[in-house]
Amino acid sequence: MDRTHNLDFIRVTEAAALASSKWVGKGQRDDADQAACEALRHELNSMDMDATIVIGEGERDEAPMLYIGEKLGTGVGPKIQIAVDPLEGTNLCANGTPNAISVLAACVEGEGFLMHAPDCYMEKLVVGEECRGVVDITLPPRVNVRLMAKALGKDVGECIIGVLDRPRHDDLIRELRETGCRVHLVPDGDLSVAIAALDPDAGVDGLMGIGGAPEGVITAAAVLCTGGEMQGRLRFTTDEQRERAEKMMGGDVDRVLTTEDMARGEVVFSATGITSGDLLKGVRFRRTGALTESIVMRSSTSTIRRIETFYKDRSSR
C-alpha cells in the first residue's frame, strides 16, 4: 500500500473522532454514531481508491451507511478492503467515559487479508509480543495468567487483564481474581483495551473474554502490526448465526482462529481517540481549535506512530 494512504487513513479516523466528539457526554449515542459515520464516509470518498467495506456498521438493510459491501473512494486507484468502526464505544461517547475511539484497518486486495467476520460474538485472548507463543485459549484462564506472568517476568499479582464488564464474564472474573491477578473491567467496547494490551507501557497485560467478532478482526490487524498474538473462537447465539458463518468462512467454524486467520499480509491500522482512555487521549478543545491523538501501524514495516494533530478553527484566524 502506498505510504501516502497511511496518512490519508489517519485523517479519516481523525475526522470521525472530531465529528463525534461534539456529542461527548450529551447522552445521544445515535447522533454521535451518525456524525462519526458521515465524517468518515466523506473522507473515504475523497480518496483515490476503489474501496469496499468488509466490516462496517452492518448489512445494507440494517445500516444507513458504511454497510458491508459498500463501495467507497473515487474508483480510481488500488482495490482496498476496509474494516471500520467509526465510533467504537457509542455508550462511552454518550456518557463521556473513557476509551471511545474511531478505528480503521485496511489492506490492498491481493497484498493483505482481513477476514469477513460474521456478526456474532467471539471469545478473545490478546497479548503483546513478549507473550507470543506462550498462551493458549483452550487452557483455563488461570493457567494462561501464570504463563503470561512468567513470560513478562512479573508476579501473577502484578498482571492486569482487561475484561468486558458483562454478566457472561462473572466466572472468568472470579477465576482471574482467585488466581491473584488484577482485573481491569471495561464498561463498553473491548477494542481499545485489547490494543492497549499490545503496548508494554499502557498498563494492561492482556485481554480475555467475549466481545464482537467484527471488532475482533480489527483488533487482529493491530496485533499483526505489533507482533503480538491473538486467538479467537466464534460464539453463536442462534442457528442462523452459525449457518451464516459457515457460508462466509468455510471450514470448521468452531476452530481456534489465529491472528493470521483474521488478518495477514500488508495491513494498515489507524485509530484516533474520542474520549481519553487506555490507548489514546481524546479530542481536546482549545479556544482556537481542537487537538487529536492518533496511532497508525503498518504490518509490512512493523512501524507504530503516535501522531498529535491540531485542527485550527478557521473562524479564529
Number of C-alpha atoms within 10 A of each C-alpha: 18 8 9 8 15 18 12 16 24 22 20 27 31 31 25 31 33 25 22 30 26 16 21 23 17 13 16 15 21 13 16 26 24 18 23 28 26 17 20 27 19 16 19 21 16 14 19 16 20 18 27 22 21 24 30 24 22 19 16 14 8 9 12 12 17 26 19 20 17 16 20 23 21 14 15 11 12 16 17 23 25 29 28 29 27 33 31 24 26 23 22 23 28 22 17 19 18 23 28 34 35 29 31 26 27 30 26 22 17 11 12 19 22 26 21 19 24 23 18 18 21 24 19 25 24 32 29 25 18 17 21 16 11 14 22 16 19 12 9 12 20 18 15 19 24 20 17 24 20 14 14 18 11 12 14 20 14 14 20 21 26 23 26 23 17 15 9 11 15 10 10 18 26 12 15 22 15 11 16 17 21 18 21 19 16 16 16 21 23 28 27 26 28 31 27 25 27 28 19 13 10 15 17 25 28 28 27 25 22 22 22 20 23 25 24 28 27 28 27 31 34 30 27 26 25 20 17 22 25 32 24 28 20 25 18 18 9 9 9 10 16 18 13 15 22 15 11 14 13 9 10 9 18 14 10 16 18 15 22 18 16 23 27 20 19 21 26 27 29 30 31 34 32 36 26 18 18 20 29 24 21 23 27 17 15 12 8 13 14 15 17 22 23 27 19 23 24 25 22 15 10 11 12 16 11 13 12 13 14 15 15 14 12 8 7 8 6
